[in-house]
């Protein structure tokens, strides 16, 4: 099992990048340090020039991997959703109860992220903060339809579809599984952001992960036949 996990890689749609950053040390460094910088300064202030200075390389070398910082953000968010699906598959393996699988899945979507030692060049905690604060900028663009046709959001859609299937096991008559799952993901991200920056817009309860608990209650109350 250890040998198997050591070979795990998260695949991102090749249309997102010009050259696979996983194919070279420079590419992995671009991903690692871009996560650090975007987490530190925000996506608007982040530039390839600043990244180049950080990694001791040129802007031109970064453009060989990504045609724009928007495409880099697409790569980072796509990797994150692929990683979430990978975690989901391992978390739910060999659990026969659909209700328990759904409970664990909601927890995975809404709990605070911890670092995963299987991917040493990516800090998942920082990447989670980027997804919470910046991921909507990956699809709230004029190019979203074309990028969707290219498969840029396939990882996100696969994650939603996988959990929607569990909902349909519990209640085959429920009409809105994809809508419910995407609402949980986006809503939980907003609530995490509110808890850190606008706490009067959410409920922070001492001794409880109120965000995770709220969405578990919401989902089961919504889908119960």
C-alpha positions, 0 to 999 in steps of 0.5 A: 500500500505504501508503494502504491500511494508513493506513485499516486499523481493527480492528473489535470486536464492537459488543455489547462497548461502548455507544458505539464508542470509535473514533468520537471523540477522547474514546473513543480517549483512554479506550482509550489511557489505560486501557491505560496505567493497567491496565498500570501498576496492574493491573486490580483497582486500575484504576477509571473514577474514576482513568481520568476523573482521568487524562484530565480527564473524568468517570466518567459520560462513560466510562460512555457508552462502556462499562457497566463496567470488565469490558466495557472489558477485553473491548474491549481483549482483543478488539481485541488478538486482532483485531490479531493476526489482522490481523498474521497475514494480512499475515505469511502472504500469498503463502507457499505452504508450509503448514509455513512458514506454521505456523512463522511463525504460531507465532512471531507467537503466541509472540514478544515484541510490538513496537509497530505504527505503524499504530495510533498511539493504542494501545501494543501492547507495553503491551496485550500485557502486559495480555493476558498478565496479565489476559486470563483475567479477561475470560472466567473469569466467571459471564457468560461464556456470555452474553457468548459468545452476544453474540460477545464472544470472536469475535476470539479464536476466529477467530484460533484457527480460522485457524491450525487450518486451517493445521494441517489442511493439514499433517495432515488426520487431526490431531484436536485443532487448536483445542485445540492452538492455544489451548494455545499461546496461553494457554501462551505467555502463562503462560510470558512471565509466569513468565519475568518474575515466576516464572522458576524455573517456565520456562526462560530460555536466554541468546541464545534466545527459549526460549518461541517455540522450545519451542512451535514444537518442541511443535506440529510434534512433535505434529502430524507424521503 
